[in-house]
Amino acid sequence: MITLVRTDSDNSDFISLVRLLDADLAERDGVDHSFYAQFNKIDKIKHTIVAYDDDVPVGCGAIKEFIPGIMEVKRMYSLPSVRGKGIASAVLNELEKWVKELGNEKCVLETGKRQPEAIALYKKNGYHITPNYGQYIGIENSVCFEKII
């Protein structure tokens, strides 16, 4: 059974999953990884979710304020062994619920062209591609999305 736990970035299971995410992204992004890594620090993120399958951490995600009224989805990851089982969508849906509870109206996010699974996940969950924002403007590998919550 999948359980979703709201926590913060001090959670050891969240930290462990993010380490796996960063290793995967380093491999996929190659020389571009250091550029992206500077925007993916997890210290002081107040809103994270860890997904557990029978008490085993299998997925995670986070939100943080982008600008007032808009939250940015960050650090989405699920173990390769559980992909395709709806865990990432469950985490994303719980993050969106939390976004709304916090009084926000929109989510934005960035992912890379080398993460086709992530692109498919966001499209499946109603996110729309937008022009690249902030630090991702002009970055060829970046794909930015938004969704009104």
N, C-alpha and C positions, 0 to 999 in steps of 0.2 A: 504494500500500500504506500502511495506517495503522500508525504506530509510536507507542507510548506511552512517554513519558520521565518518570521520577520525578525531581523536582528540588525547588527551594524558591522562595520568593517573590522572590528576587533575579534569577530567570531573566528575561531581557529579553523573550522570547516570551510568557511568562506575563503579564508587566506589560502588554504591548501588547494581549493578548486581554482582560485585565481592563478596560483603558480602553474598549474597544469594548462590553463588558458594561455598564459604568457609564453610558455614553452611551445605550444601549438602555433601561436601567432608569430613567434620568432622564426620558426621554420617556414611558415607560409609567406611572411613578409620579407624575409631575407634582410638585405641592407636597409630597407625602409623601416625596420622594426624600431630602431632607436628614436625615430621621429614620433611614431605613435606612442611609444612607451612613456614619453614625457607627459602625455595627457591622460594616462591611465593609472595614476597613483591611487591607492585605495585608502590611504590614511584619512581619517575623519569623514568617511562616508557614513551618514546617519541611517540610511535606508537601504538595507540589503535583504535579500531572501536566499535561503538555502533550501533546496529540495532534498528530501531524504526518501530513500526506498528501503523500508524496513530498517530504519536507523542508520543507513549508510548514505553519506552525502554524495549526491549524483549530479547536482546542478545548482546554478546560482545566477543571480542578477542583482543589479543595483540601480538606484535612481539618485540623482542629485540635482539641485537647482541649477538651471541654465541661466534664465533670467526670471524675474517675478512672473508667476503664472505658467511657466514652462519648465518641465523637468526633463533632464537628459537621461536616457537609459544607457547604462554602462555595465561592463563586466559580465555579459551574458555568456554562460558556458554550460554544457552538459557533457558528461563522460561519453566517449565514443560508444561504449557498450550499451547505453540507454537511448541513443539517438533514434528518432522515429517513433518514440513511445508517448509523445505529447508532453514531456516534462518541460522543455523549453517554453512551449506555449503556455503551460500552467504557470510557470514562473513569470512570464511576461504579463499574463492576465492579472496575476496578483499584484505585480508592480503597478499596472495601470489602475487597479482598484485603489491602491495606496496613494497614487498621484491624485486621484479624484478626492479621496478623504482629506488630503492635505490642502485642498482648495485650488488645485491647478487645473488648467483646461487643455493642455497639450503636452505631448511627448515628442522629443526629437532624439535622433541617434545617428551615429556614424558607424559604418562597417566597411570592410574592404572588399574590393572586387575579387580577391583571392579566397573569400569565404562565401561560396555560393549557397551553402546550407543556411547561413545567416540571412542572406538576401531573401531566400525562399521563405524562411520563417517569418520575417517581417511583412512580406507581401501577403502571406497567408493570413496574418493577423491584422490586416487592414491598414498597414502603413503605406504611405505614398512617397515615392522618390521626390526629393526637393533639391534645389541648388545647394551645393556645399556651403556650409555655414562656418563662421569663426575661423579657427586654425586650419580647417580643412578646405578653405577656398583655394582653388588652384591645384589641389592635390589629386593627381590623376587616378590613384588607386582607391580613393575614398568614394563611398556612396552614402549619401545622407537621406534620412527618412523623417517623416513627421506623421502624427496622428492626433486628431482632435479626440479628446477623451469625454 
